[in-house]
Amino acid sequence: MSCHRQTKPGRQSINRPFGKSCGISNIRSYRYSPSFIHIWQEHSYRTAGRNLFIRLHRHSNKPLGERSEFFAKLLSLSRTTGCIPFVFGENVINWDEETIKGYVFDNDDWHINEFPFPNVIYDRLPNRLTENRDGPKEVKQKFQKEYTIPWYNPGFFNKWDVNERLCADERALPYLPETYPFQSMSVVETLLSHYRQVYIKPIHGSLGLGIHQILYDKHENVYYCRYTNEAKENKLQKFSTLESIVKHIFHDRPLENLIVQQGIPLIRSEKRPVDFRVHTNKDSNGNGR
């Protein structure tokens, strides 16, 4: 059992099955919800179980947006982990009462319950744009500095930093594409001479946004640039020189915020390229799964 801070006298939140075995006395009133009993006791404030706080940006039309199924799977692990996981957005925090109205997934349905501040926070903000807004930044700073709550998945990675960290491990080197900061066109030219295609990516990008594929056709001695524009339209443009690509495509972007990466030929299914992304986590013994 993990007890929360003795910050607000008079309110107690306890997991229903565990509460029955605790024999809590002096109960003045209680409120029942599908997964939890919220108990108001005269002199103390405790919580049975560990609260895992999963942070996300709240959508206006759907409480959990398009990722509801993903969060439902995470929350369904509560019975095997012994914690009380819930999901919240920044607008449902009561700083005065030190409570949060969080979403729980129970009996194949979503419910809203009131919780005390958690033992740990798992940050699941969807993108860098949301992460850099004032609201999410203030919430993160306050929980970390004023409440010293452990914060997992604290931010999005910089692609160049990730590359540097992986390159430091010799075991990873055979699996890494050649990657360089975009410092000059000579880097692009060198990689194209070896691989015939390269990718130019924003260091802080995500979701495939802002990626440009550069291909060289040695028979026609021309270059092609494939990308998706702001209107989400797929584009393929032909250029006579690399300099003309920079002039027309990257003229309004600081090159120091880009990396150049070796293009890797992909397998195809029904004439369409296919790649795979694998997400791994470490188990209780520190082994990747």
Secondary structure, DSSP 8 states (H G I E B T S, - for coil): -----S-STT-EEEEHHHHHHHT---EEEEEE-SSEEEEEESS---EESEEEEEE----SSSTTGGGHHHHHHHHTTHHHHTEEEEEE-GGGEETTTTEEEEEEEETTEEEEEEEE--SEEEE----HHHHTSHHHHHHHHHHHHTS---EES-S---HHHHHHHHHTSTTTGGG---EEE---HHHHHHHHHHHSEEEEEETT--TTTT-EEEEEETTTTEEEEEEE-TT--EEEEEESSHHHHHHHHSTTS-GGGEEEEE----EEETTEEE-------B-TTS-B-
